[in-house]
Amino acid sequence: MTKWTPKHEAPAPLEGNVVATITGGTIAWFVLFLVQLPFYGWFHEHGHLWWLWTCLAGGGLGLLGVWYVRARDAAIRRDARNGDARTADARNG
């Protein structure tokens, strides 16, 4: 079997409001957890308790994701500012 190679370049990645997207997903996971919480007994009786804990894990990992993308955006903005300052120094220097 031969290795598949693409015949064209991959498109540029889409950059959107990543923080809002991750925050929205995190809120959705926590809402799902809270909605399922009153049915804890039913989930336990039917062996579906993992549904509840999956939602809680999704919310917790979402918080980690929000922290990560906020730090990433801050680093991108900081690098852009420093890059503009370096360019200005090179022109004036």
N, C-alpha and C positions, 0 to 999 in steps of 0.2 A: 504494500500500500504506500502510495506516495504522500509526501507531506503537502498539505494545502497551503498555498500562499495567496494572499489577496492580490487582485489585479489593479486595485486603485488605492489611493491613500485614505486613511480613516478621516472622517470629518473632525473639525475642531470641537472640543468639548463645549457644551452649553454652560454658560455661567449665569445663574439666576440668583434669587434671594435664597441662598442655601440655609441660612439661619432660620428663616420663617418656615421653610419646608420641614426641617428637622424638628423645630418646635411644634409645628402642627401635628406631626406624626407622634411625637412624645405625648402631647395632650390626648390624642386619640387613644393611645395605649392605656394611659391612666384612666380615661373615661370608661373604656371597656372593662378595666379592672373593677372600678367602682360600681358599674352596672351589674357585673356578675357576682359581686361580693354578697348581696342578700341571698343568693342561691347556693351558698357554700355547701349546705347540707345536701342538696340535690346532686351537685357535682360530686361530692364525696360518695354518696350512695351508688352512683352510676359509674364510678371510676373515671370521671372527667375532671378531676381536680387540677390536672395539669393545665387546663384552659385558663384557670384563674392565675396560676403562677406564671404562665407564659405572658399574659398581659402585664403583670407586675415586672417581669424581667424586661419586656419591651420598653416599658416606661423608664426603668432604671438605666438601661443601655441608651435610651434616647437622651437622658440627662447628660450622659457621658458624650454623646454625639453633639449636643448643643454646646457644651464646653469646648469640644474640639473645633467645630466649625467657627465659633466666635474667635478662638485663638488664631485659627487659620486666616480668617478675614482680617484680623488686626495685623498679622504678620505681612499679608499682602499689601495692605495700606501703608504700613511702616516702610516696607521695601520700596514701594512706589515713591514715597516722599524722599527717602534717602537717595534713590536713583535720580530724582529730579534735582536734588541738591548737588550730587556728584556731577551731573551734566552741566549745571550752572557754574560750578567751580572750574570745570575743564574749559568752559568757554571764556571765563573771566581770568583764568590763571595763566 
